Amino acid sequence: MIYKLVFDDKVIKDFKKIDSSWQKKILKVIQGKLIQTPYIGKKLVGDLSPFYRLRVGDYWIVYSIEDSLLIVTIIKVRHRKSVYR
């Protein structure tokens, strides 16, 4: 099954701050692997338990999955040092 992608408004703003070469790599992973197999990422714990993360180089993609609607919502795309702030 192919999932539909939804981007949080803040993701677009954060994404523009990332180097263009990394933007391409991140988009390739999101549009390739993530929409086909969203459970490829690691499930987060604690307060972040409804979310998953997927690493692309030094960047983390934080997202949620709504199976009933076949939607993957991208919450954050940031460098690993600042992703949980």
TIMI-2910 file (N, C-alpha, C, CB; in pm, 1 decimal, decimal comma, always signed):
<rs>
+----------+----------+----------+----------+----------+----------+----------+----------+----------+----------+----------+----------+------+
!      n_x !      n_y !      n_z !     ca_x !     ca_y !     ca_z !      c_x !      c_y !      c_z !     cb_x !     cb_y !     cb_z ! resn !
+----------+----------+----------+----------+----------+----------+----------+----------+----------+----------+----------+----------+------+
!    +82,6 !   -118,6 !     +0,0 !     +0,0 !     +0,0 !     +0,0 !    +87,2 !   +125,1 !     +0,0 !    -94,1 !     -0,3 !   +120,5 !  Met !
!    +43,0 !   +223,6 !    -70,1 !   +112,3 !   +351,4 !    -74,4 !    +39,9 !   +448,0 !    +19,5 !   +118,4 !   +407,9 !   -220,6 !  Ile !
!   +115,6 !   +509,1 !   +108,3 !    +60,6 !   +605,8 !   +202,1 !    +69,3 !   +746,5 !   +144,1 !   +134,2 !   +598,6 !   +336,9 !  Tyr !
!    -25,7 !   +829,2 !   +181,3 !    -25,9 !   +969,6 !   +141,1 !    +63,5 !  +1046,5 !   +238,1 !   -171,7 !  +1028,7 !   +139,2 !  Lys !
!   +137,5 !  +1144,0 !   +186,5 !   +225,5 !  +1226,0 !   +269,1 !   +158,4 !  +1356,6 !   +306,9 !   +356,6 !  +1253,7 !   +196,6 !  Leu !
!   +174,3 !  +1394,1 !   +433,6 !   +128,3 !  +1523,6 !   +482,3 !   +245,5 !  +1584,7 !   +557,9 !     -0,8 !  +1510,7 !   +573,8 !  Val !
!   +275,8 !  +1710,5 !   +527,9 !   +385,5 !  +1779,5 !   +594,6 !   +330,0 !  +1883,0 !   +690,9 !   +479,4 !  +1846,0 !   +491,8 !  Phe !
!   +378,1 !  +1880,5 !   +815,0 !   +345,1 !  +1983,7 !   +912,3 !   +399,0 !  +2117,2 !   +860,8 !   +403,9 !  +1949,4 !  +1053,5 !  Asp !
!   +330,9 !  +2226,5 !   +891,9 !   +372,6 !  +2358,7 !   +843,7 !   +516,1 !  +2393,4 !   +882,5 !   +279,1 !  +2464,8 !   +897,4 !  Asp !
!   +557,8 !  +2354,3 !  +1000,9 !   +692,8 !  +2385,3 !  +1049,1 !   +800,2 !  +2309,7 !   +971,6 !   +704,1 !  +2352,5 !  +1197,2 !  Lys !
!   +764,8 !  +2197,1 !   +914,8 !   +861,7 !  +2116,1 !   +840,7 !   +913,5 !  +2192,3 !   +719,3 !   +798,4 !  +1982,8 !   +796,7 !  Val !
!   +826,3 !  +2259,7 !   +649,1 !   +867,2 !  +2335,2 !   +530,4 !   +968,5 !  +2442,4 !   +569,0 !   +744,7 !  +2399,4 !   +461,1 !  Ile !
!   +942,4 !  +2511,7 !   +677,8 !  +1033,4 !  +2616,3 !   +726,3 !  +1169,0 !  +2556,2 !   +764,3 !   +971,7 !  +2690,0 !   +847,7 !  Lys !
!  +1166,7 !  +2446,9 !   +838,9 !  +1291,3 !  +2381,1 !   +880,3 !  +1366,2 !  +2324,2 !   +760,7 !  +1262,0 !  +2269,7 !   +981,0 !  Asp !
!  +1291,3 !  +2271,6 !   +664,9 !  +1352,1 !  +2206,5 !   +549,2 !  +1432,7 !  +2304,8 !   +465,3 !  +1244,9 !  +2141,0 !   +463,4 !  Phe !
!  +1387,5 !  +2428,2 !   +458,2 !  +1457,5 !  +2530,4 !   +380,1 !  +1594,7 !  +2563,7 !   +438,0 !  +1373,4 !  +2656,5 !   +372,6 !  Lys !
!  +1614,9 !  +2534,8 !   +565,7 !  +1742,5 !  +2562,9 !   +632,2 !  +1847,7 !  +2455,6 !   +603,8 !  +1721,3 !  +2574,9 !   +782,3 !  Lys !
!  +1805,9 !  +2344,2 !   +548,2 !  +1895,9 !  +2231,7 !   +521,7 !  +1962,5 !  +2251,0 !   +385,9 !  +1819,0 !  +2096,4 !   +526,2 !  Ile !
!  +2089,2 !  +2210,7 !   +377,1 !  +2165,4 !  +2218,4 !   +252,3 !  +2090,5 !  +2145,7 !   +140,3 !  +2307,2 !  +2157,9 !   +270,8 !  Asp !
!  +2094,9 !  +2200,1 !    +19,8 !  +2015,8 !  +2145,0 !    -91,5 !  +2051,8 !  +2000,5 !   -126,0 !  +2034,1 !  +2231,0 !   -214,2 !  Ser !
!  +2178,4 !  +1963,0 !   -110,8 !  +2215,6 !  +1824,0 !   -140,7 !  +2150,0 !  +1728,1 !    -41,0 !  +2369,6 !  +1807,1 !   -137,6 !  Ser !
!  +2141,0 !  +1770,2 !    +85,7 !  +2074,3 !  +1687,3 !   +186,5 !  +1923,3 !  +1688,6 !   +166,2 !  +2109,2 !  +1736,0 !   +328,4 !  Trp !
!  +1869,5 !  +1801,1 !   +120,5 !  +1726,2 !  +1807,1 !    +92,2 !  +1687,3 !  +1700,2 !     -9,7 !  +1687,0 !  +1947,0 !    +40,7 !  Gln !
!  +1767,1 !  +1686,1 !   -114,0 !  +1738,8 !  +1586,8 !   -218,0 !  +1743,1 !  +1445,4 !   -162,8 !  +1838,0 !  +1600,5 !   -332,8 !  Lys !
!  +1844,3 !  +1417,0 !    -79,2 !  +1857,1 !  +1283,0 !    -20,6 !  +1738,9 !  +1252,1 !    +70,9 !  +1989,1 !  +1270,8 !    +57,7 !  Lys !
!  +1701,2 !  +1349,7 !   +151,9 !  +1589,6 !  +1330,8 !   +245,2 !  +1459,4 !  +1309,1 !   +168,6 !  +1576,5 !  +1452,4 !   +339,9 !  Ile !
!  +1434,3 !  +1390,4 !    +67,0 !  +1312,7 !  +1374,8 !    -13,2 !  +1307,7 !  +1240,4 !    -84,4 !  +1302,6 !  +1486,8 !   -115,1 !  Leu !
!  +1423,4 !  +1193,6 !   -129,2 !  +1429,6 !  +1063,7 !   -196,2 !  +1385,4 !   +952,5 !   -100,9 !  +1572,7 !  +1036,3 !   -248,4 !  Lys !
!  +1430,3 !   +958,9 !    +23,7 !  +1391,8 !   +858,5 !   +123,2 !  +1243,2 !   +870,7 !   +156,7 !  +1476,9 !   +873,5 !   +251,1 !  Val !
!  +1196,0 !   +993,5 !   +176,0 !  +1054,7 !  +1014,8 !   +209,7 !   +964,7 !   +965,1 !    +96,9 !  +1027,3 !  +1164,3 !   +237,6 !  Ile !
!   +995,3 !  +1003,7 !    -25,4 !   +909,9 !   +967,9 !   -138,6 !   +929,0 !   +824,0 !   -184,2 !   +936,5 !  +1060,6 !   -253,8 !  Gln !
!  +1037,9 !   +762,8 !   -147,2 !  +1062,9 !   +624,6 !   -186,8 !  +1024,1 !   +526,0 !    -79,0 !  +1207,6 !   +606,1 !   -221,8 !  Gly !
!  +1106,7 !   +515,4 !    +22,5 !  +1087,2 !   +414,8 !   +127,0 !   +970,2 !   +444,1 !   +220,0 !  +1211,7 !   +402,6 !   +207,9 !  Lys !
!   +960,1 !   +568,5 !   +264,7 !   +866,0 !   +601,0 !   +371,7 !   +720,0 !   +584,3 !   +331,8 !   +888,6 !   +741,5 !   +417,4 !  Leu !
!   +683,5 !   +621,0 !   +210,1 !   +542,8 !   +608,5 !   +171,4 !   +503,4 !   +463,9 !   +141,1 !   +514,6 !   +695,5 !    +50,1 !  Ile !
!   +602,5 !   +379,0 !   +115,3 !   +572,2 !   +238,5 !    +86,5 !   +577,6 !   +151,9 !   +211,4 !   +668,9 !   +184,4 !    -17,2 !  Gln !
!   +675,2 !   +178,1 !   +296,6 !   +691,7 !    +99,7 !   +419,4 !   +718,0 !   +193,7 !   +536,6 !   +807,7 !     -3,1 !   +404,7 !  Thr !
!   +614,6 !   +259,0 !   +588,5 !   +635,0 !   +359,1 !   +693,3 !   +688,4 !   +302,5 !   +824,7 !   +506,5 !   +429,7 !   +719,6 !  Pro !
!   +670,5 !   +173,7 !   +847,6 !   +718,8 !   +115,4 !   +972,9 !   +867,8 !    +82,6 !   +967,9 !   +640,0 !    -10,2 !  +1005,3 !  Tyr !
!   +937,3 !   +131,4 !   +865,4 !  +1081,3 !   +111,7 !   +852,9 !  +1156,7 !   +186,9 !   +963,1 !  +1129,3 !   +157,9 !   +714,5 !  Ile !
!  +1097,6 !   +293,5 !  +1014,1 !  +1160,8 !   +374,7 !  +1118,4 !  +1147,0 !   +311,5 !  +1255,7 !  +1100,8 !   +514,0 !  +1120,1 !  Gly !
!  +1215,8 !   +371,5 !  +1351,4 !  +1213,6 !   +323,4 !  +1489,1 !  +1104,3 !   +396,1 !  +1566,5 !  +1351,4 !   +343,6 !  +1557,1 !  Lys !
!  +1023,5 !   +321,5 !  +1641,4 !   +917,7 !   +381,2 !  +1723,0 !   +980,8 !   +451,3 !  +1842,3 !   +815,4 !   +273,7 !  +1769,9 !  Lys !
!   +935,9 !   +573,2 !  +1869,3 !   +987,2 !   +649,2 !  +1982,3 !   +913,3 !   +608,9 !  +2109,2 !   +973,7 !   +800,8 !  +1957,2 !  Leu !
!   +968,3 !   +645,1 !  +2224,7 !   +910,5 !   +605,7 !  +2353,6 !   +878,1 !   +729,0 !  +2437,8 !  +1007,1 !   +512,7 !  +2430,2 !  Val !
!   +810,1 !   +706,5 !  +2548,6 !   +777,2 !   +815,1 !  +2640,5 !   +673,1 !   +908,9 !  +2582,4 !   +901,7 !   +892,9 !  +2676,1 !  Gly !
!   +695,6 !  +1039,2 !  +2600,8 !   +602,1 !  +1140,2 !  +2550,3 !   +592,1 !  +1138,8 !  +2398,3 !   +644,2 !  +1278,2 !  +2597,3 !  Asp !
!   +693,4 !  +1085,0 !  +2333,3 !   +697,5 !  +1082,3 !  +2186,8 !   +649,7 !   +949,0 !  +2129,3 !   +838,6 !  +1110,7 !  +2138,6 !  Leu !
!   +583,7 !   +867,8 !  +2210,9 !   +546,0 !   +732,4 !  +2169,0 !   +455,9 !   +723,6 !  +2045,5 !   +478,1 !   +665,4 !  +2281,2 !  Ser !
!   +376,0 !   +824,9 !  +2011,7 !   +297,9 !   +809,0 !  +1888,0 !   +379,3 !   +830,2 !  +1760,4 !   +182,5 !   +905,3 !  +1888,8 !  Pro !
!   +507,1 !   +862,0 !  +1775,0 !   +588,8 !   +898,4 !  +1659,4 !   +696,6 !   +794,7 !  +1629,1 !   +653,1 !  +1033,4 !  +1682,5 !  Phe !
!   +748,6 !   +806,0 !  +1506,7 !   +858,7 !   +722,4 !  +1459,7 !   +969,9 !   +813,9 !  +1412,2 !   +813,0 !   +625,3 !  +1345,8 !  Tyr !
!  +1090,5 !   +758,3 !  +1400,4 !  +1201,3 !   +836,6 !  +1345,5 !  +1274,2 !   +752,4 !  +1242,5 !  +1298,8 !   +883,3 !  +1457,6 !  Arg !
!  +1329,0 !   +822,5 !  +1144,9 !  +1406,9 !   +757,5 !  +1040,7 !  +1528,9 !   +843,3 !  +1015,2 !  +1323,5 !   +736,6 !   +910,2 !  Leu !
!  +1643,8 !   +781,5 !  +1012,2 !  +1768,6 !   +854,3 !   +995,0 !  +1808,3 !   +860,0 !   +848,0 !  +1879,9 !   +789,7 !  +1077,4 !  Arg !
!  +1849,7 !   +980,2 !   +806,1 !  +1907,4 !  +1000,8 !   +673,3 !  +2034,5 !  +1080,4 !   +696,9 !  +1807,1 !  +1075,8 !   +573,7 !  Val !
!  +2148,2 !  +1012,6 !   +696,3 !  +2274,6 !  +1079,0 !   +728,1 !  +2272,2 !  +1130,1 !   +870,6 !  +2301,9 !  +1194,5 !   +630,6 !  Gly !
!  +2297,9 !  +1259,2 !   +889,1 !  +2294,4 !  +1320,7 !  +1021,8 !  +2159,2 !  +1383,7 !  +1052,6 !  +2403,2 !  +1425,4 !  +1033,4 !  Asp !
!  +2059,9 !  +1354,9 !   +971,6 !  +1927,2 !  +1413,6 !   +989,0 !  +1825,7 !  +1307,7 !  +1030,4 !  +1881,9 !  +1482,6 !   +860,0 !  Tyr !
!  +1730,9 !  +1349,4 !  +1113,2 !  +1622,0 !  +1263,0 !  +1156,0 !  +1492,3 !  +1313,0 !  +1094,6 !  +1611,9 !  +1258,2 !  +1310,5 !  Trp !
!  +1413,2 !  +1218,8 !  +1047,1 !  +1277,0 !  +1247,4 !  +1003,4 !  +1187,0 !  +1192,9 !  +1114,0 !  +1243,8 !  +1182,5 !   +860,6 !  Ile !
!  +1108,7 !  +1279,4 !  +1177,0 !  +1014,8 !  +1237,3 !  +1280,9 !   +875,7 !  +1243,4 !  +1219,1 !  +1025,2 !  +1328,1 !  +1410,9 !  Val !
!   +799,9 !  +1134,3 !  +1232,5 !   +670,9 !  +1126,0 !  +1164,8 !   +571,9 !  +1040,6 !  +1242,2 !   +688,5 !  +1070,3 !  +1025,2 !  Tyr !
!   +446,0 !  +1053,7 !  +1206,6 !   +340,8 !   +970,1 !  +1264,3 !   +270,9 !   +894,5 !  +1151,2 !   +238,4 !  +1056,2 !  +1345,9 !  Ser !
!   +205,2 !   +786,1 !  +1188,6 !   +137,7 !   +701,0 !  +1090,4 !     -9,1 !   +686,9 !  +1129,8 !   +206,3 !   +560,8 !  +1080,5 !  Ile !
!    -98,1 !   +709,3 !  +1034,5 !   -241,1 !   +686,5 !  +1054,4 !   -282,2 !   +575,5 !   +957,7 !   -325,8 !   +818,8 !  +1030,9 !  Glu !
!   -278,1 !   +452,0 !  +1006,7 !   -307,1 !   +336,3 !   +921,4 !   -448,0 !   +338,3 !   +862,9 !   -287,9 !   +209,4 !  +1000,0 !  Asp !
!   -544,5 !   +379,5 !   +942,0 !   -683,3 !   +376,2 !   +894,5 !   -705,9 !   +468,1 !   +774,5 !   -777,6 !   +415,3 !  +1007,1 !  Ser !
!   -627,4 !   +576,6 !   +765,7 !   -640,2 !   +671,5 !   +655,4 !   -527,2 !   +660,0 !   +553,7 !   -644,9 !   +811,8 !   +709,5 !  Leu !
!   -430,7 !   +571,5 !   +581,3 !   -311,2 !   +555,4 !   +497,5 !   -237,3 !   +688,7 !   +479,9 !   -350,0 !   +498,0 !   +359,7 !  Leu !
!   -208,3 !   +753,5 !   +593,7 !   -140,4 !   +883,3 !   +592,6 !    -15,0 !   +877,9 !   +679,0 !   -235,0 !   +995,0 !   +642,3 !  Ile !
!    +94,5 !   +931,3 !   +625,1 !   +217,5 !   +953,2 !   +701,0 !   +233,5 !  +1104,2 !   +713,5 !   +343,9 !   +885,9 !   +631,4 !  Val !
!   +237,4 !  +1152,9 !   +837,7 !   +253,3 !  +1296,1 !   +862,3 !   +395,5 !  +1322,7 !   +908,5 !   +150,7 !  +1347,0 !   +967,5 !  Thr !
!   +468,3 !  +1401,6 !   +832,0 !   +605,1 !  +1438,0 !   +867,5 !   +597,0 !  +1551,9 !   +968,4 !   +689,3 !  +1479,2 !   +740,6 !  Ile !
!   +651,3 !  +1528,7 !  +1087,6 !   +643,9 !  +1625,9 !  +1196,8 !   +766,8 !  +1716,1 !  +1199,0 !   +629,5 !  +1554,0 !  +1331,1 !  Ile !
!   +884,6 !  +1655,6 !  +1184,8 !  +1010,1 !  +1731,4 !  +1187,8 !  +1112,4 !  +1668,0 !  +1095,3 !  +1065,9 !  +1739,3 !  +1331,1 !  Lys !
!  +1196,8 !  +1752,2 !  +1037,9 !  +1315,7 !  +1707,4 !   +966,0 !  +1426,3 !  +1800,4 !  +1011,9 !  +1296,3 !  +1709,7 !   +806,9 !  Val !
!  +1512,1 !  +1748,2 !  +1098,5 !  +1617,6 !  +1832,1 !  +1155,5 !  +1745,5 !  +1751,4 !  +1175,6 !  +1571,8 !  +1893,2 !  +1289,1 !  Arg !
!  +1853,2 !  +1826,2 !  +1199,3 !  +1980,9 !  +1764,0 !  +1232,9 !  +1963,3 !  +1688,0 !  +1363,4 !  +2095,3 !  +1870,4 !  +1244,4 !  His !
!  +2033,4 !  +1578,9 !  +1377,8 !  +2015,6 !  +1492,4 !  +1494,9 !  +2043,4 !  +1562,9 !  +1626,7 !  +2104,9 !  +1372,5 !  +1483,5 !  Arg !
!  +2125,5 !  +1668,0 !  +1625,7 !  +2157,5 !  +1740,0 !  +1749,5 !  +2040,8 !  +1824,3 !  +1799,8 !  +2278,4 !  +1829,0 !  +1728,0 !  Lys !
!  +1951,9 !  +1864,7 !  +1710,7 !  +1844,9 !  +1956,2 !  +1752,0 !  +1704,0 !  +1903,0 !  +1728,8 !  +1860,0 !  +2085,3 !  +1679,8 !  Ser !
!  +1690,0 !  +1780,5 !  +1689,6 !  +1558,7 !  +1729,1 !  +1649,0 !  +1457,7 !  +1722,9 !  +1763,3 !  +1574,4 !  +1592,0 !  +1589,7 !  Val !
!  +1499,1 !  +1696,3 !  +1885,0 !  +1404,0 !  +1680,0 !  +1995,0 !  +1382,8 !  +1807,4 !  +2075,4 !  +1450,7 !  +1571,0 !  +2086,7 !  Tyr !
!  +1435,1 !  +1919,7 !  +2028,3 !  +1416,7 !  +2046,9 !  +2099,8 !  +1287,5 !  +2111,6 !  +2061,2 !  +1531,5 !  +2142,1 !  +2072,5 !  Arg !
+----------+----------+----------+----------+----------+----------+----------+----------+----------+----------+----------+----------+------+
</rs>
